[in-house]
């Protein structure tokens, strides 16, 4: 297991090299001048003299490869530079934004699990019945509904009409509820369909028939056998979904003005804030790698066959 973990960790460096180089190159050819945007953000008139001085301070007058190489070496040592916009450390901004996104992601995942587990199990146990068809139809509609449209509808009905929640998400339970609900809708649909499929697959296996023949109660079989065996696939789905949410939902966080990673990245792209964008790319890559590694390790708990390898 130790060799497996070390191997996975060593893969991170070449992945980061490719991802950051491509991102750095795309930001380089994008229209706009970071020095000009930095001066405007500081309320300074971007004269030619000021622009040249600022470009020199930002090392924009150096060759592309040299700038990227210096930045990448510093990044490997944990220094992601400072933001062009406000001169704050990129690691500090990412840390604060990650906290907000983590709260949003955990809330969305928990809400999705609480709703999808009973729905998926009941749909499987009532296969091809009215409830099953209703659940399948609703999950299809939920997957097809654009998230930005759902966000706008939620704001219109619950914020403007009913005035239950604030239009701009605040650091309270009320402010968190709508963006978490909006993110969880897609997860609820996806989890429900997957749980239904996994339960149906397990129900048809011989060990379930044998347990019933020995007089084991259906509830015991469902809880300790069917759901336990179905968790292998569900863990992968939950892990990937959680990693995706931690990456930041740009649309949802921007609409609700939730100060997470998605909104931070969107603002950085708009302001041509290279260090923040590149720091975001590295951070998201690390998040995916760590979450996937934790998911793989958790397989050893739920699947004895993996522990024996």
C-alpha positions as CSV (number, residue, x, y, z in Angstrom):
1,X,0.0,0.0,0.0
2,X,2.9,2.4,0.8
3,X,4.4,1.8,-2.7
4,X,1.0,2.5,-4.2
5,X,0.7,5.8,-2.3
6,X,4.2,6.9,-3.2
7,X,3.6,6.1,-6.9
8,X,0.4,8.1,-6.9
9,X,2.2,11.1,-5.2
10,X,5.0,11.0,-7.7
11,X,2.6,11.2,-10.6
12,X,1.4,14.6,-9.4
13,X,4.6,16.5,-10.4
14,X,4.4,15.7,-14.2
15,X,0.7,16.3,-14.2
16,X,1.2,19.7,-12.6
17,X,3.9,20.5,-15.1
18,X,1.7,19.8,-18.1
19,X,-1.4,21.5,-16.6
20,X,0.3,24.6,-15.5
21,X,2.4,25.0,-18.7
22,X,-0.8,24.9,-20.8
23,X,-2.6,27.3,-18.5
24,X,0.3,29.6,-18.4
25,X,0.5,29.6,-22.2
26,X,-3.2,30.3,-22.6
27,X,-3.1,33.2,-20.2
28,X,0.0,34.5,-22.1
29,X,-1.9,34.7,-25.4
30,X,-5.1,36.0,-23.9
31,X,-6.0,39.6,-24.8
32,X,-5.4,42.3,-22.3
33,X,-2.4,43.6,-20.3
34,X,-2.1,42.4,-16.6
35,X,0.0,45.5,-15.8
36,X,-2.7,47.8,-17.1
37,X,-5.4,46.0,-15.1
38,X,-3.3,46.1,-12.0
39,X,-2.8,49.8,-12.2
40,X,-6.5,50.4,-12.9
41,X,-7.4,48.2,-9.9
42,X,-5.2,50.4,-7.8
43,X,-6.7,53.6,-9.2
44,X,-3.6,54.7,-11.0
45,X,-3.7,56.2,-14.5
46,X,-1.9,53.6,-16.8
47,X,0.6,55.9,-18.5
48,X,3.3,54.4,-20.6
49,X,6.0,55.0,-18.0
50,X,3.9,53.5,-15.3
51,X,3.1,50.5,-17.5
52,X,6.8,49.8,-18.2
53,X,7.7,50.1,-14.5
54,X,4.9,47.8,-13.5
55,X,5.7,45.2,-16.2
56,X,9.3,45.2,-14.9
57,X,8.1,44.7,-11.3
58,X,5.8,41.8,-12.5
59,X,8.6,40.3,-14.6
60,X,6.4,40.5,-17.7
61,X,9.4,41.9,-19.7
62,X,11.2,38.5,-19.3
63,X,10.9,35.6,-21.7
64,X,7.9,33.3,-21.4
65,X,9.9,30.1,-20.6
66,X,12.1,31.9,-18.0
67,X,9.0,33.4,-16.2
68,X,7.2,30.0,-16.2
69,X,10.3,28.1,-15.0
70,X,10.9,30.5,-12.1
71,X,7.3,30.4,-11.1
72,X,7.1,26.5,-11.3
73,X,10.2,26.1,-9.1
74,X,8.8,28.5,-6.5
75,X,5.4,26.7,-6.7
76,X,7.1,23.4,-5.9
77,X,8.4,25.0,-2.7
78,X,4.9,26.2,-1.8
79,X,5.3,29.8,-3.0
80,X,2.5,30.5,-5.5
81,X,3.4,34.2,-5.7
82,X,1.2,37.2,-5.0
83,X,-2.0,38.4,-6.6
84,X,-1.6,41.1,-9.2
85,X,-4.9,42.7,-8.1
86,X,-4.3,43.3,-4.4
87,X,-0.7,42.0,-3.7
88,X,-2.0,39.3,-1.3
89,X,-0.4,35.9,-1.2
90,X,-2.1,33.5,-3.5
91,X,-1.9,30.7,-0.9
92,X,-3.8,32.9,1.6
93,X,-6.5,33.7,-0.9
94,X,-6.8,30.0,-1.9
95,X,-7.0,29.0,1.7
96,X,-9.8,31.3,2.5
97,X,-11.8,30.5,-0.6
98,X,-11.2,26.7,0.0
99,X,-12.8,27.0,3.4
100,X,-16.0,28.5,1.9
101,X,-16.1,26.0,-0.9
102,X,-15.5,23.1,1.4
103,X,-18.5,24.2,3.6
104,X,-20.7,24.5,0.4
105,X,-19.5,21.1,-0.9
106,X,-20.0,19.2,2.3
107,X,-23.5,20.7,2.7
108,X,-24.4,19.8,-0.9
109,X,-23.1,16.2,-0.5
110,X,-24.8,15.6,2.8
111,X,-28.1,17.0,1.5
112,X,-27.8,14.8,-1.6
113,X,-27.0,11.6,0.4
114,X,-29.9,12.2,2.9
115,X,-32.4,12.5,0.0
116,X,-31.0,10.1,-2.6
117,X,-30.4,7.1,-0.4
118,X,-34.0,6.5,0.6
119,X,-35.3,7.4,-2.9
120,X,-32.8,5.1,-4.7
121,X,-33.6,2.2,-2.3
122,X,-37.4,2.6,-2.5
123,X,-37.2,2.9,-6.3
124,X,-35.2,-0.4,-6.5
125,X,-37.5,-2.2,-4.1
126,X,-40.6,-1.1,-6.2
127,X,-39.0,-1.7,-9.6
128,X,-41.2,-0.9,-12.5
129,X,-43.9,0.5,-10.2
130,X,-45.5,3.9,-10.2
131,X,-43.0,5.3,-7.6
132,X,-40.0,3.9,-9.6
133,X,-41.2,5.5,-12.8
134,X,-41.8,8.8,-11.0
135,X,-38.4,8.8,-9.4
136,X,-36.7,8.0,-12.8
137,X,-38.7,10.7,-14.5
138,X,-37.8,13.3,-11.9
139,X,-34.1,12.4,-11.9
140,X,-34.1,12.8,-15.7
141,X,-35.6,16.2,-15.5
142,X,-33.3,17.2,-12.7
143,X,-30.2,16.2,-14.7
144,X,-31.4,18.1,-17.7
145,X,-32.2,21.3,-15.9
146,X,-29.4,23.9,-16.3
147,X,-27.9,24.9,-13.0
148,X,-27.9,28.6,-13.8
149,X,-31.6,28.4,-14.6
150,X,-32.3,26.6,-11.4
151,X,-30.3,29.2,-9.4
152,X,-32.2,32.1,-11.0
153,X,-35.6,30.4,-10.3
154,X,-34.6,29.7,-6.6
155,X,-33.5,33.4,-6.2
156,X,-36.7,34.6,-7.8
157,X,-39.2,32.5,-5.8
158,X,-37.4,32.2,-2.4
159,X,-35.5,35.5,-2.3
160,X,-37.6,38.1,-4.3
161,X,-41.1,36.7,-3.9
162,X,-41.2,34.9,-0.6
163,X,-38.2,36.9,0.9
164,X,-37.1,33.8,2.9
165,X,-33.5,33.9,2.0
166,X,-31.0,36.7,1.1
167,X,-30.4,37.4,-2.6
168,X,-26.6,37.5,-2.0
169,X,-25.4,34.5,0.0
170,X,-24.1,35.4,3.4
171,X,-22.0,33.5,5.9
172,X,-25.1,32.1,7.6
173,X,-27.2,28.9,7.3
174,X,-29.8,30.9,5.4
175,X,-27.2,32.2,3.0
176,X,-25.7,28.7,2.5
177,X,-29.0,26.9,2.0
178,X,-29.9,28.0,-1.6
179,X,-26.5,27.5,-3.2
180,X,-26.1,24.1,-1.5
181,X,-29.6,23.1,-2.6
182,X,-28.8,24.2,-6.2
183,X,-25.6,22.2,-6.2
184,X,-27.2,19.2,-4.6
185,X,-30.0,18.8,-7.2
186,X,-27.7,17.3,-9.8
187,X,-26.1,15.1,-7.2
188,X,-29.4,13.9,-5.9
189,X,-30.4,12.8,-9.4
190,X,-27.1,11.1,-10.1
191,X,-26.9,9.4,-6.7
192,X,-30.5,8.2,-6.8
193,X,-30.1,6.6,-10.2
194,X,-26.8,5.0,-9.2
195,X,-28.1,3.7,-5.8
196,X,-31.1,2.2,-7.6
197,X,-28.9,0.5,-10.2
198,X,-26.5,-0.9,-7.6
199,X,-29.3,-2.2,-5.3
200,X,-31.0,-3.9,-8.2
201,X,-27.7,-5.5,-9.3
202,X,-27.1,-6.8,-5.8
203,X,-30.7,-8.1,-5.3
204,X,-30.3,-10.4,-8.3
205,X,-27.1,-12.1,-7.0
206,X,-27.1,-15.6,-5.5
207,X,-26.0,-14.6,-2.0
208,X,-29.2,-12.7,-1.6
209,X,-31.3,-15.6,-2.6
210,X,-29.3,-17.9,-0.3
211,X,-29.8,-15.5,2.6
212,X,-33.5,-15.3,2.1
213,X,-33.7,-19.1,1.9
214,X,-31.9,-19.3,5.3
215,X,-34.6,-17.1,6.8
216,X,-32.6,-13.9,7.1
217,X,-34.8,-10.8,7.3
218,X,-35.0,-8.6,4.3
219,X,-34.0,-5.5,6.3
220,X,-30.9,-7.2,7.6
221,X,-29.9,-8.3,4.0
222,X,-30.5,-4.8,2.7
223,X,-28.5,-3.1,5.4
224,X,-25.6,-5.4,6.0
225,X,-25.1,-7.1,2.6
226,X,-26.7,-5.2,-0.3
227,X,-25.7,-1.7,0.7
228,X,-22.3,-2.8,2.0
229,X,-21.4,-4.3,-1.4
230,X,-22.9,-1.4,-3.3
231,X,-20.7,1.1,-1.4
232,X,-17.7,0.3,-3.6
233,X,-19.2,2.0,-6.7
234,X,-20.9,4.6,-4.6
235,X,-17.7,5.6,-2.9
236,X,-16.1,6.4,-6.3
237,X,-19.1,8.5,-7.3
238,X,-19.2,10.4,-4.0
239,X,-15.4,10.9,-4.1
240,X,-15.4,12.3,-7.7
241,X,-18.4,14.5,-6.9
242,X,-16.9,15.9,-3.8
243,X,-13.6,16.6,-5.6
244,X,-15.6,18.4,-8.4
245,X,-17.5,20.5,-5.8
246,X,-14.3,21.4,-4.0
247,X,-13.0,22.6,-7.4
248,X,-15.6,25.2,-7.1
249,X,-18.8,25.6,-9.0
250,X,-18.1,28.8,-11.0
251,X,-21.7,29.4,-12.0
252,X,-23.4,28.8,-8.7
253,X,-20.8,30.7,-6.6
254,X,-20.9,33.6,-9.1
255,X,-24.7,33.9,-9.1
256,X,-25.0,33.7,-5.3
257,X,-21.8,35.6,-4.8
258,X,-20.4,32.9,-2.5
259,X,-16.7,33.7,-1.9
260,X,-15.4,30.2,-2.8
261,X,-12.8,28.9,-5.3
262,X,-15.1,29.1,-8.3
263,X,-15.8,32.8,-7.8
264,X,-12.1,33.4,-7.0
265,X,-11.0,31.8,-10.2
266,X,-13.6,33.7,-12.3
267,X,-12.5,37.0,-10.9
268,X,-8.9,36.1,-11.4
269,X,-9.5,35.3,-15.1
270,X,-11.5,38.5,-15.6
271,X,-8.6,40.5,-14.1
272,X,-5.9,38.6,-15.8
273,X,-4.5,37.7,-12.4
274,X,-2.0,35.0,-13.5
275,X,-0.7,33.9,-10.1
276,X,-4.2,33.2,-8.8
277,X,-5.3,31.3,-11.9
278,X,-2.2,29.1,-11.8
279,X,-2.5,28.6,-8.1
280,X,-6.1,27.5,-8.7
281,X,-5.0,25.0,-11.3
282,X,-2.4,23.5,-8.9
283,X,-4.8,23.4,-6.0
284,X,-7.6,21.7,-8.0
285,X,-5.2,19.1,-9.3
286,X,-4.0,18.3,-5.8
287,X,-7.6,18.1,-4.5
288,X,-8.5,15.6,-7.2
289,X,-5.4,13.5,-6.6
290,X,-5.9,13.5,-2.8
291,X,-9.6,12.7,-3.0
292,X,-9.1,9.9,-5.5
293,X,-6.3,8.5,-3.3
294,X,-8.6,8.5,-0.2
295,X,-11.3,6.9,-2.2
296,X,-9.0,4.1,-3.4
297,X,-7.8,3.5,0.2
298,X,-11.3,3.3,1.5
299,X,-11.9,0.4,-0.9
300,X,-9.8,-1.7,1.5
301,X,-12.4,-1.2,4.2
302,X,-15.4,-2.2,2.1
303,X,-13.9,-4.9,-0.1
304,X,-12.0,-7.7,1.5
305,X,-10.6,-8.7,-1.9
306,X,-8.7,-5.4,-2.1
307,X,-7.2,-6.0,1.4
308,X,-5.8,-9.3,0.3
309,X,-3.9,-7.8,-2.7
